[in-house]
Amino acid sequence: MAEAGAHLTTTTSGHERPSIFEVLAQESLMEAVKPALRHAVKVLAESNPSVFGVLWRRFDEVYLLLDLLLQKHFLSHSAASFSENFYGLKRVCTGPGRPAGLALSRRSHWCSLLLLCVAPYLRAKLEALLARQREEEDFSIRVARSRTQKVFRALAAAYPYVSTAWQVLLFSQQLLFIFGKSRSHSPLLWLARVRLERLTALDFRELELKSGRSREPAAAGSLAQRAGRLVSQAARGVAVSLSTSLSLGVFFLQFLDWWYSAENQSTVKTLTALPVPPPPLSLAPPPGGDPAQDRTCPLCRKPRTNATALSTSGFVFCYPCIYAHVKAQRSCPLSGFPSELQHLIKIYTPETP
């Protein structure tokens, strides 16, 4: 992996300390992978909701599992994350008892794994939870005023300030790294007690030896030992397959991330969208048919209240019914198409006499 991306780094200077451009480039690489994979899973779920719908609904958990396998393999094999290894970087312990060669201490290894995989997962879940809380406030959906809801409201109000403080701390750390006042560009590396350095010729030789040893057949042993080796080899095979796929498609994934980004989509819509007509003031009742049946919600089987259409499928529901279902299942209850809260569209119904 490092050999494939070694041309992207500058190793002729003889300094082990990477530049700010290298460390920021490796961070942006992994940030581009998740949105691109999310779009690919969404396309699969739209093509066959019954088979791939569960992948869309549990995408965060599936991505966390794959990310754990990938990052654990690279931390064990090359003392670096996938993106750090791609750019020819490694993690070096800064605390006492520093291991020799491409190896991390047990504490640094597990701290790095948690901060690389679990911390972003928990942050994404917290942001989604707070976003739903703000949407409920915006749509005037009042839930029980319990102590938990009060805590959520307090978190939703305080989170922007906490996020801003974290960004200021991160930017200050990067400035100190640029001017040589800090050995790490991120507080997360400081928490894991590691710093980033460039791979040397000895490191490349050690990687080649490790790759050669991993291809050797496993020695005989007890049944439990052989089963453990098989599980380890299977996990390593999955991690290697993921790393190879990401290495081949890294630039394609970054293109997908840009193409389907909110900024690009808003620009395209601004250039191509037609002006939105004003809402009607009054609508005539439907000609013919049973008006009561035409206004029945498919979920509660009662006359619709505050009729709302789901744009991904075109079906019309009560707003409380479809809001609760899409919020929980992230899909259309009738067609199974992946759906989000922004796909809910207000329908102007005939005025009640």
Buried (B, 14 or more C-beta within 10 A) or exposed (E): BBEBBBEEBEBEEEEBBBBEEBBEBBBEBBEBBBBBBBBEBBEBBBEEBEEBBEBBBBBBEBBBEBBBBBBBBBBBBBBBBBBBBBBBBBBBBBEEEBBEEBBBBEEBBBBBBBBBBEEBBEEBEEEEEBEBBBBBEEEEBEEEEEEEBEEBBEBBEEBEEEEEEEEEEBEEBBEBBEEEEBBBBBBBBBBBBBBBBBBBEEBBEBBEEBEEEEEEEEEEEEEEEEEEEEEEEEBBEBBBEBBEEBBEBBEEBBEBBEEBEEEEEEEEEEEEEEEEEEEEEEEEEEEEEEEEEEBBBBBEEEBBBBBBBBBBBEBBBBBBBBBEBBBEBBBBBEBBBBBEBEBBEEBEBEEEE
